[in-house]
């Protein structure tokens, strides 16, 4: 049964910081044993993973059928589209000489082999989409802007505030949003949509930006997903949506600067060769190209 998230409208910086601090430290009376994660958004958007957004879905379909020109249109599903673009991202990164943890001949065969059977016009892959190594690949690709089923969150509300206020030009409603998500275990979704919501923490040893941002991801595990998954629709009972006006942006940025939450502190890897190569791979795919 869907639930609406709790919605809080805050107009002053001090009230916003007090609320986020209480959530961060688990002071809500009935939920004080659970952990809270935060997601900052530059506008009042729903919680829809990038793979389901219309422009991205068309791109994923295009890349999928470029690789399989003899397949009937719409024979795949969103999981197969996603798997294909992750494979292409890793292939391009490998060609650039970027070392990807756990990316080797065994995982290539297990997760990205095209040696699959066909049943009823649909491809049945040999891989398991909920295996940890595959999730690690998803996390890396998501961090570089490749469309996936993941949503980005942070353990720090200060970092969520930074991402909410980072791009003022993207705002049309006059409000920013920080989503707060309470999580203590995997959650099963039922009703119109069935699946399991999981929290992922990919390795940070080779991803210094993810480590600096205290980043985690949510994913809904389900083999055959074609419809949009709006987490605010299915997880409203575990969400708090905090809305605050663009007019306090300068105060927020001054506060974050005093806390040393800045572009430089959250993106320490931005000038590394691997970061540049992975950004280039992502931009190449998002432009609809599969080869350099």
Protein Blocks (a to p, Z undefined) as FASTA:
>chain_A
ZZdddddddfbfklmmmmmmmmmnopafklmmbccdddddfbdcddddfklpmklmmmmm
mmmmmmmmmbcehkacfklmmmmmmmmmmmmmmmnopacehiafklmmmmmccbdcdeeh
iacdfbdfkbfklmmmmmmmmmnopacfbdcddfbfklmmmmmmmmmmlpmnlpacdddd
ddfbdcddehjbgcddddddddfklmmklmmnopacdddddfbdcbdcdfklmmmmmccc
ddddfklmmmmmmmmmmnopafklmmmmlmgmklmmmmmmmmmmmnopabZZ
